[in-house]
Amino acid sequence: MRELWALDFLEDQCQLAATGGETEAAFDRTIFSRFLSWASTQPGPPANDSQSPSSIPTNPDNITSFSPYYNLSSIRRLFDLQDAPALYPKTRRTKRKVILHVGPTNSGKTYNALVALANAHSGVYAGPLRLLAHEIFDRLNKGLIVLPQVPGEPLQSSARVCNLVTGEEQRIVDPDAPFASMTVEMLNPHVPYDVAVLDEVQMIADPERGAAWTKAILGLRTKELHLCGEERAVGLVRSLLQDSGDELVVQRYERLTPLTVSNRSLQSLRNVKPGDCVVAFSRQDLFTLKYAIEKKTGLRCAMAYGGLPPEIRAEQAQLFNNPDSGYDVMVASDAVGMGLNLKIKRIIFSTLTKWDGRRDTPLSVSATKQIGGRAGRFGLHEEDATGLVTTLREHDMNALRKAMAGSIPPLTYAYLEPSPESMAELATLLPPTTRFEDVYNLYQSSAMVRAPYRLQSLKYSKTVKRAMEIVNDHYEGMPAWECMNMLRVPFNYSSHTLRDVARNMARAHTKRASVPLVDIFEGTPLLKALEYITEVRQKVSESESDSDTTARRRRLLQQVGDEEHTLLRNLETCHKALTGYLWMSYRVPAAFSDRVEAFEMKQQVESGIDFYLALLAEAQAPEVVDNHATRRRVT
């Protein structure tokens, strides 16, 4: 036992445990690990010891009253994440073949992985966005994944029976369907597949969602696993698979169409042309750009940004792609970089900085390349498919050239997170009066990880911090798995209104057996926004037969088109609230039972947002100037 506490051994263990410079935390974890290793090997209590586990005092104010024979071996097992692949013993029974497809945007890497999926007897696709899951669900069921033609063989159909499973929606085409398309968090590592495709693998290093990718890479029970993403993920994925003992094949791709940085900036919005996409990073900038482009060029603009529901973003993309729709230009945030297939000829960055919540920061090389790479998409242009990238202002051109030619640093760590089962089991080993936040923090401070892993924690997630405040206020005494559900509701907690919705959900959930849908909107302006846009839609519909149709519509447009777009923001927030309710309805269906009503209201909100954007397209654009930019984040 002496070597357990040897200084050189502890130093080596600290270096292994340290991630991201967290030397002090690594030292604490290492010492605690050694203590648990020692304590769990000590003899148990004598047979006649009167202090059985059931008689252990549970007074949290008197720590000395706990039995020295407390179940330390169980706690040590829960905290030990040093062998992450061993968390999935069924997966480790067979050696998987992992094909890592890496390359720039528009290189065909995802297409090749999807061909392998469509050729399999069973399989699953998992991506970061509902938009992507919907797209693959649609393509598999309709046979839209074009399979390579085998000479002398009849043309093979790629139509596959596929279910859709996201956190907020499930479309079950057939309960026994051999294929599924889902968001990454919905993957079940216990379900076996022939082929699995995991998209955007570089998100394994995302501090808020990365643990879901780590779980998928290590845990998916599949004969063949296809990973798609950026070159910077190769080293990290190789390290993980060396631990798991799986075979790794790296396939690299080059871009299928040329991509060129323009010699000069756009200089004026008057130079915007059909097929252009102008990129900005705040709601106010996006609408200002839309108005300015429409006024100065006569071209109509579709819009895509993170606050819009995925369904509306897809509709706006269809308008832009359809040459007969009358929408010639796309105005978009960085949401354009993932999940939308767009016929973009030229990307125009209105700025190369983005508000991070505290200050303007330069757009990362990775983000610049991903957004810029959306120009000139292969297979979407009948003529010259060359993509062009430029900026609105000349002073940004050098930064753009440097970013587009730059290299991206490799990823260095993958995130892990405690499972709901581990948190629930840990809670049973602690006094009944222990708050869930204390259980969570104990796990965060004591879990033992080693490079290249990092524990996903409160320190790195503002979302979890804000969600934990609501759990503390309303979920006292609730089971750990219920608390974990509340932490994971897909809300943007930077929105005060969504925080109010979350409090309403938590309050209703803990006070009574069911959570009526209408109760989650108490004290918010969200239902009034939906009622108002529904009323305006009705008035516009009635005005179609009015003799003074033009004047009547103009008056209604002026009522709706407020400068700050408060109505649109409230509709978007209402959609997010309904999405959160639906998310809970699939996890606690007995309590969140108004799923049908939530779906119907969600569709009403989507129709309202679509209507609002259509009205804006018809409204008279205000006078604007080119130096429009403000620096507020898109919410």
Disulfide bonds with the S-S distance in Angstrom:
none
